[in-house]
Amino acid sequence: MKSEKEKMLAGEMYLAADEELLKERRHAKRLLRQINVTEYLVTKTAKTILKELIPNTGKNFYVEPPFHCDYGYNINCGDNVYFNVNCVVLDTMKINIGSHVLFGPGVQIYAASHPLDAETRKTLEFSKPVTIGDNCWIGGNSIILPGVNIGNNCVIGAGSVVTKDVPDNSMAVGNPAKVIRELK
């Protein structure tokens, strides 16, 4: 029998109120409090806390507080990844981010989702992974929905809501985001 965490990571319906998951989210929140309140500046201590919260990062991983996430350990980043202020990553499943990726202020990435059926939604949720390729720039206040894949060398315009995959070398803007041009 699978644990609720195993179900969550497999993309199956799971109980978010499960004690193991609650404990892990509380641990992440304690670390986030240290980064967002106690440290606030990116100090050596803040970098150590970030490494504990988000252990799967490459070189030059940078977060400008405040920052929010559910677990941290489901966020995987390549080298040279920058999150500007007020970013939110709901990492109930793998969030894979390539190298040389810039996130503007207020970007939100959601792996978490909820059933459409009201009764089921009262207790269960599910997740879909999100992938962002190398050399991407995600404009401020953009939202990336569950299950979306953004290719390499992409630009997402500020305020966009990305509901579908974006192919390599594309600029996508709007709500819902649409590819408006190919980038060379």
QUIMO-V637759 format. One record per residue. N is the residue number from 0. PHI is phi in degrees with one decimal (999 if undefined). PSI is psi as a letter, one per 40 degrees, with the letter a starting at -180 (* if undefined). D_CENTER is the distance of its C-alpha to the mean C-alpha in Angstrom with 2 decimals. Layout:
n=<N	N>
phi=<PHI	PHI>
psi=<PSI	PSI>
d_center=<D_CENTER	D_CENTER>
//
This chain:
n=<0	1	2	3	4	5	6	7	8	9	10	11	12	13	14	15	16	17	18	19	20	21	22	23	24	25	26	27	28	29	30	31	32	33	34	35	36	37	38	39	40	41	42	43	44	45	46	47	48	49	50	51	52	53	54	55	56	57	58	59	60	61	62	63	64	65	66	67	68	69	70	71	72	73	74	75	76	77	78	79	80	81	82	83	84	85	86	87	88	89	90	91	92	93	94	95	96	97	98	99	100	101	102	103	104	105	106	107	108	109	110	111	112	113	114	115	116	117	118	119	120	121	122	123	124	125	126	127	128	129	130	131	132	133	134	135	136	137	138	139	140	141	142	143	144	145	146	147	148	149	150	151	152	153	154	155	156	157	158	159	160	161	162	163	164	165	166	167	168	169	170	171	172	173	174	175	176	177	178	179	180	181	182	183>
phi=<999	-77.9	-75.6	-63.5	-63.3	-61.7	-63.1	-56.9	-70.5	-92.0	81.2	-92.1	-61.7	-145.8	-92.9	-65.7	-82.4	-57.4	-59.6	-61.4	-67.8	-59.5	-62.0	-68.2	-67.0	-61.9	-61.0	-61.4	-64.0	-63.5	-66.7	-62.6	-60.6	-61.9	-69.8	-82.5	-118.8	-68.7	-83.4	58.6	-86.4	-82.9	-99.9	-60.4	-63.4	-61.7	-63.7	-65.0	-64.5	-60.2	-64.6	-72.1	-69.9	-124.7	-75.9	-100.2	-126.4	-85.7	-71.9	59.4	-85.0	-136.1	-125.8	-93.0	-64.2	-80.2	-138.6	-137.4	-153.3	-84.2	-125.2	89.8	-69.8	-92.0	-95.6	-117.1	-127.6	-78.8	-81.1	58.1	-108.6	-127.1	-107.7	-77.6	-62.1	63.6	-82.5	-128.2	-126.6	-87.4	-96.8	-77.8	-148.4	-58.6	-115.0	-103.9	-121.7	-71.6	-96.4	60.6	-116.3	-114.4	-114.1	-71.1	-61.7	74.0	-68.6	-126.5	-121.0	-115.4	-94.4	-73.9	-144.9	-136.3	-64.1	-74.1	-69.8	-60.5	-65.6	-64.9	-62.7	-63.7	-127.1	-118.3	-142.6	-146.7	-137.7	-135.5	-69.4	-127.0	-128.3	-125.4	-73.5	-75.1	58.9	-106.4	-126.7	-105.2	-66.3	-52.3	60.9	-78.7	-124.4	-113.4	-84.4	-56.5	84.7	-81.7	-119.3	-108.0	-71.3	-75.4	61.8	-102.7	-123.1	-109.9	-64.4	-53.9	77.9	-76.0	-116.6	-90.4	-104.8	-135.3	-58.0	-119.5	-71.0	-48.5	57.0	-124.8	-111.8	-122.5	-142.8	102.8	-135.2	-72.4	-63.9	-128.4	-69.5	-109.1	-165.0	-91.4	-102.3	-100.4>
psi=<h	i	i	d	d	d	d	d	e	e	e	i	h	i	h	d	e	h	d	d	d	d	d	d	d	d	d	d	d	d	d	d	d	d	d	d	d	d	d	d	i	g	i	d	d	d	d	d	d	d	d	d	d	g	e	g	i	a	i	f	h	h	h	h	i	i	i	i	i	d	d	d	e	e	h	h	i	a	i	f	h	h	h	a	i	f	i	h	h	g	f	e	i	h	h	h	h	a	i	f	h	h	h	i	i	e	i	h	h	h	d	i	i	i	i	d	h	d	d	d	d	d	d	i	i	i	i	h	i	h	h	h	a	i	f	i	h	h	i	i	f	i	h	h	i	h	e	i	h	h	a	i	f	i	h	h	i	h	e	i	h	h	e	i	i	h	i	i	f	i	h	h	i	a	h	i	h	i	h	e	i	h	h	*>
d_center=<28.33	24.54	22.86	20.30	17.64	18.99	18.90	15.26	14.34	16.90	15.58	18.68	19.46	19.13	20.20	17.42	20.38	21.36	22.62	20.79	17.35	18.56	19.74	16.51	14.60	17.62	17.47	13.91	15.21	18.28	16.56	14.47	17.87	19.42	17.02	16.94	20.60	22.76	21.75	19.98	21.17	19.67	22.55	23.32	22.67	19.23	18.39	19.80	17.77	14.47	15.80	16.45	13.11	11.08	14.03	12.85	12.93	15.69	18.10	17.51	13.97	14.06	12.41	14.62	14.90	14.20	10.57	9.13	7.18	9.04	10.12	8.80	10.77	8.51	6.49	9.16	10.18	13.59	15.94	15.85	12.25	12.40	10.28	12.92	13.72	12.14	8.45	6.49	3.19	5.35	5.44	8.97	9.11	8.38	5.48	8.22	8.57	12.29	14.62	15.62	12.52	12.71	10.47	12.99	13.36	11.67	8.85	6.70	4.08	5.91	7.04	9.71	12.91	16.50	19.93	22.15	25.09	25.56	27.20	24.59	21.79	23.64	22.76	20.35	16.90	15.15	11.93	11.33	9.37	7.56	9.19	9.69	13.14	15.11	16.47	14.20	14.21	11.91	14.29	14.08	13.18	11.76	9.85	8.35	9.62	9.62	11.45	11.22	12.18	12.68	15.59	16.84	18.28	16.75	16.70	15.01	17.31	16.60	16.17	15.44	14.03	13.04	14.47	15.81	15.52	16.48	19.01	19.47	21.10	20.38	19.91	18.49	19.01	19.68	18.99	18.58	17.72	20.57	21.40	24.17	25.12	24.96	24.26	26.66>
//
